[in-house]
Structure formats: C-alpha cells, structure tokens
Amino acid sequence: MDSLTQIVLGAACGEAVLGKKIGNKALLFGAIGGTIPDLDVFVGSWLYGNEIDAMLFHRGFMHSILFSILAAFFLGWFAHKLYNTGKRKDTTSQTDWVSLFFWSLFTHPILDCFTPYGTQLFAPFSNYRVAFNNIAVVDPIYTLPFLICIIILMFFRRTSKHRRFWLKLGIGMSSVYMLFTFGNKVYMDSVFKKSLIKKDLDFNRYYTQPTIFNNVLWYGVAESDSLYYVAYYSLLDKKSQFIDFKALAKEKALTGEQFDRIKNLAWFSNHYYSIYKIGDNEYQYNDLRYPLTNEENSNSSVFKFLLYKENNQINMKPFERNEDNISDALDALWIRLKGK
C-alpha cells in the first residue's frame, strides 16, 4: 500500500514489541522498518540500466519473507549496538530489536498482498505474485483511523495502559475494515460474473478490483479470445450489476516471442494488457488491470507507459505523471462512485 500506511503499520509493530521499554522511539524504529522494503524502487534504479527491469524489481526480493528474516537479524543487531549504550545499556535485548524489525518488515509485504499490484512473497524461490485484489493501494478508510490512534497513544507515558488501548483500537479497526473488503471482493466477483452472463458476453477469465481511495466503486475486466470487456459497479448503484460494458480490442503490437521483456511485462500485468504502436519507435503499454481515465477512449489507461526499441531490446521511458489526466480520472470516478 502507500508509504503513509506502511509507516503507520510499521510504527504499530514497533509499539507492540518495544513500546513499554522505549516509548515513542519504538514508533520511530518501527516506522523505519516499515519503510525499508519500498526502498527497492531506488535499489532497482541503481542495479539496472533498463527501466523495465528496474520497475519489475519493485515488490520483488525486498518484499519477500526471506528478506524480512535476513534484514531483521542485521537491522536488529545494528540497532541494538547503537541503542545499548550509556544509561540505556541492558534496557533492551538484541532479541527485542530483531523482533521489532521482523514484524515491521514482514507486515509490509503482507499488507501489499491485499492490493492489485501484487507481491513476490516467496522470492527468490518463486516469482509468483500474491495479489488478493480486495483493497486499493491507497484507501483512507483503512489508514486514517489507524493513524489517529497511533498519534493519540504518543501522548501517553510508555507504561500507561492507555497506549495499549489505542494500539489495539487502531489495529482492530483497520483489521475489521480489511475483513469487510474481503467480503466485498467475494461479492463483487459474484456480481461481475453474473453481469457477464446476463449480457451474454463470452469470456475465459475475469478480474475485479476496487478503484483508488475507496472500496465502494469497483472495476472489472474480462478476457475473451479476441476482446477485453471492462465495466464498473458501485455499491450505490440502483441495480446490483456491472453496467456500461466497453469492449477493448486485444492489441499486441509487440509480443513476448519477439522480446523477453514484453513477456515479463505480460507476467507483471497478469496478461491483462494491450500494446499500441503510436510512433516510428514508440509503443504504449496499457495495464488493463487498472481503469481507463476516459471511458470513451480505449487507449486511456490509468497505468500506462511508453516503450521503445533500443539496441534490439525493449526499454521504457521514465513514468511521467499527467496531473490533468489524473484529476479528470478522479473526478470521473467520484461521479461514478455516487451510483447510477
């Protein structure tokens, strides 16, 4: 999920493990641990000269169970060495610090598994991406109550029972909401499948996910032999069905047989994608797991990037955020969220 959510969850782990011994410093170290896996964005850019390889490194090994274990031992040892001096000597153990970093590191990829982006939890032994698709990458309803509880507990002494109360309340509320999103996911899958059958649309497989910032408006995409079908459904709609299905052609201007990196991108998108030729040496890759910014424009994917050939290989231009497109897309999603 987003960085703020991971900081909050990491801080909560720090408080749970070492809050009684070191107070608010446990929140700080937990937040640091919760941030570390996402540093793979910078590590990937440093390791790889190809932008596609760098992007695919994200949510890979540094989001795995193995990394959580190895990094926890190193960071726990290092933090204990720094902390265990002067008046603080022997107030904490190395085991305490290893535990703090393990839980703050491990809960990061676990939380990411619930999002559509997916996480290579078992790397480097397997590149399988765990993605339950039940919550958006950014969801304020999950994050904000949790954040408020963490902020409130900071104002109590480390030995106060009130700290434990607010910690449990924050974890409890976020967990209950996560359970709701799981139930909602099951419901949405059922509604989408029934909607496809009712529309008499031929499909081989389908996929649903919540749109950004909420769990009310959902997006679905189904794949047939020659087409993708996309549609939306809001819990506030009058009818319990996905409506306004739009058919998108399967455009594959580049293929995995031509370039291994296209095969890797297809894997990344769970094979829900299209590639359009838009110039002499430019191709637009649309990840169709994510909604269109404009329902009238089949080439207006939220998650898209430009590919080009370089030395008989495929590379990707750095992602450029178009604020106008994002703003228009969010406005359209907000209107659609309110129901039809």
Disulfide bonds with the S-S distance in Angstrom:
none
